[in-house]
Amino acid sequence: MTLAFIQTRTNHNREYLKPMQACEHHTDTHARFGFGKNWQHFSALVSEERIAEAAQSLKIMLGCESLQGCRFLDIGSGSGLFSLAALRLGARVVSFDYDAHSVECSAALQKKFHPDTHDWAIYQGSVLNADFVTSLGLFDVVYSWGVLHHTGNMWQALDNARLPLKKDGRLFIALYNDQGIRSHIWKVVKRLYCSSTTGRTAVVAACIPALSAASAVLDVCRGTSPLARYRTYAQKNRGMSVYYDWIDWLGGYPFEVAKPEQVIAFYKEKGLTLQTLKTTKSWGNNEFVFVMNG
């Protein structure tokens, strides 16, 4: 299997070479969403408030107040927000992403908020390359939120994500919920979005108003203000942005889904025990925290 070498730069201003499997991810590049470009738009919104919300979400799911002394691996770091949040909680952080624009986002966030840190290394690489993943060492926490279902080979990505875990280390992942036929319909929508400029325009024009209207109707039925949803979205959703989350959802292709029981059974066979589970009944993500058995 051919190896490509991707050159990246860490906070030490030294150049590193790390192996990345050529064509590891979904090979249909014309039908692949530009996650990194979406994150570049979002990164301008990153503020101390959003960083605090991201850190709080980590503390809640991991059941801790601090990550002091821990090594934290962020697989598919995107904007770099959660790598930054982990750093703020005291962790020594390694983050990587397949998308070069995402790597640039993380590096820009590091430069903006912690330009002199020696505790955050950023690489470009693929979670589907087991050699690359294991070359990063062992970690107390491995984090991958809403990433592994976009690789084009979700179950292999799930398997590789456990490889750098220390004994008693925690794996925090989020995966799209399997909704049966509705998931198949969304897959068609996402592929259309990524197929061409015309497809993207059609999906956005049809779906953004529909999502906005559906949210407003739901809020009115609950007796709450539709505008409150947008004012409090970052606070209730890990410091994220409603608009860029919608774009990520509409365009997020490759796209795979899983039922919670499938994921739990998969990792049980690999020697991991479920610690925390947060499920959704809709088209969002199920969140899992597993512990590697000692």
N, C-alpha and C positions, 0 to 999 in steps of 0.2 A: 504494500500500500504506500502511495507516494506521500512524503512529508513536505510541507511547505514551511518556511521559517518566516515568522512575522516579527518585525523589529518594533519594539515599543520602548518607552522611556519611563523610568520610575521617578519617585520624588527625590532620589539621590542625584538626579541629572546624569546617571550613567546609562548607557544603552545596553539592553539585554536582548538575547535571542531566545525565543521560546518556540518549540515545535507546535504547529497547528495542522491537523489533518486536512489535506486538500479536499475540497468538496465534501466535507463531513456533514454539513447541514443540507437541508433541502436544496437540490441542484437546479430547480426551475427558478432561476433568478428573476425571470419576468413576472413570476407569480409569488414574489416574496416581498413582504411589507418592509418599508424602510424605517425600522424601529428607531435607529439612531437619529435620523432626521427629525422624527417626532419628539425625541428626547431633547434635541437641541433647542427646539421651540419652547419646551417645558422648562428647561434649565434656567431661563431668564426669570422664572417665577420663584425660584428657590430662595427662601428667606429663613431667618432664624426661627420664625414660627413654624414653617413647614419642616425644618430640621427637627424641632422639638416634637412635633406630631409623629414624625417617622420614628424617632427614638422611643417615644411612648408606646408605639405599636410593637416594637421589638421587645420592650420590657414586659408588656402584657402577655404576648404569646410565648416568650421564653421563660416567663415566671421569675424574673430577676430585676434588680434595680441597677445593676452595673455589669459591664463586661470586662472589668479591670483584670488584666493578666491573661485574657483569652485571645486566641488566634481566631479570626473571623474571616471566612471565605465567602465572597459575594459572587455567585455564578450568574452571569447575565446582568451586570451591574447597571446597565441602562444609563440613566442620568448621573448615577453615582450618589444619589440622595441617601440610600440606606447604608452604603459604605461609610459615608460621612457621619451618619447617625451612630453607627457602631463605633467609629473612631471617637466620637464625643462621649460614648459610654465607657471608654477606656480600653477598647480592643486594639490589637495590632491587626491591621486589615490587609487582605489581598483581594483585589477584585479583577475580574476579567469579563470580556464580552466578545462575541463573534463579530459584531458590527463595528467597523472602524469609527463611525461617527459616534457611537456610544462610548467607545474608549476615549475619544476626544472630549466628550461631555464630562466624563468622570475626571479626566485630567484638568479640565477647566474649573470644575468645582473644587478640586483640591487646591489649585492655584489661588482661587478666590478666597477660600475660607481657611485653609491651613497650608500655606505655601512652603513652610519650613519643616513640616512634619517628616519624620523618618519612619513612621508607623503605618504608612499606607502605600502599597505597591500596586501598580495598575498594569495589566497585560492585555493583549489581544489573543484570543484563543477559543477553541471549541470544546464544549463539555462532552461532545461525542468522541473526543480524542482522549482515551484513557491514559495514555502515556503523558500527555500534557497535564491532565488533572492531577495525577499522582506526583508529577515533578514539583508541584507547588508545596508539598509537605503535608503534615497532618494538622487538623484544626479542631478546636473546641466547638465551634459553631459553623455549620455550612448553611448558607442562606440562598434560596433561589425562588423568588416570588413572581409567579406568572411568566416563567421563562421556558421551562422544559417542554411544555406543550407546543412551543413554536419552533422546535429544532427540526421537525420532519421525522424524528425517530424518538418519540417520547419515552418509551420503555427503556431503550438503551441509555438515554440521558438520565433517567431516574436511577438506573443501575450505577452509572459512573459517578453520580452526585454523592453516593455513599462512600466512595473509595477513599477520599481524604479525611474521613472522620476518625478522630481518636476514639479509643474505648471510652464509653460513657459520654461521648460527644453528642451534640444535638443537631439534627437536620430539620430545618424549617423551610417548607416548600408550600407553594400554592399552585393549584392546577384547576383548569376549567372543569366545571361540573358537567357530567354527561346528562343531557336532556333528551336523548333519543332523537326523534325526527326533527325537533327544533334545532338540535346541534348540527344535523345534516344541512338544514336550510341555511343556518348561519355560515357554514363552511362554503356554500355556494356564493353567498353574499360577499364573503371575504375574498374569495378567489376573483370575483368580478371586480372588486375594488382594486386589486393588485394587477389586473390584466392590462389596463391601459388608462390613459388620462380620462377618456370618455367614461370608462367603467367607474373610476374613482369619483368623478363628478356626479354621476347618476346615483351612486350609493349615498354620498354625502347629502345630495339634494333631497333624496327620499327619506333617509333614515334620521338625520339630525332633527328635522322638524317633528318627525314621528316620535322620537325618543323624548324630545322636549315636551310635546303635548301629552304623551302618556305619563310622564313624570308629574306634570301639572295636575292632571286629572286625579292621579293617585294621592297627591298632596291635599287637594281639595276634599276628597273623600275622607281623608284622615283628619280634616279640620285644621290643617297647617298651611302656612303661606308657601306657594311655589317658589318664591324668591329666597326663602330661608334655606332651601336645599343648596343653593349655590353659595350663599354666604358661609355656610358651615361645612361645605363639602370637604375641604382640606382637613378640618378637625376630625371629621368622622371617617375619613378614607386615607389614612396613613400619610397625610400631607400632600396628596395628589391634586390634580386639576380635573374638573368634570369634563371640560372640552377635550383635553388631550387624552383622557381615559376613553372617551367616546371614539375618538379617531383610532386609538390603539385597538379598541374592540372591533370596530368596523373593518379595519385593514389587517388585523393580526393574522397573517397567514405565512407559513404553514399553521394548521390548526388541528389539535387533537384534544380529546376529552377523556375523562375517566370517572367512574363511580368511586366514592370514598372506600367502599369495601374492597374494591380491586387494588387500590393503592396500599391499603393496610395489609392485605394478604400478601402482596408482592414483597413488601419490606419485611414482613414477619419471616418469610423464607430466607431473607438475607441477613437475619440476625438483629433486626431493629424492632424496638417496642414503641407503640404509639404512646405519647405523653399527653398531647393536646390536639383536639380536633374542633374546628369551627366550620360548619357546613352552610351551604346556601341552597335554597330550593329553586333558584332562578338561573340566569345565564352567567353568573359571576364565578368566583373561584372558591373552591374548598381549601382550607388552610390546615396544614398538618405540622406537628412537631414530633419527630421520632428521636429515640435515644439508641445509640449503638450499644448493644449488650457487651459488658466487660468480660 
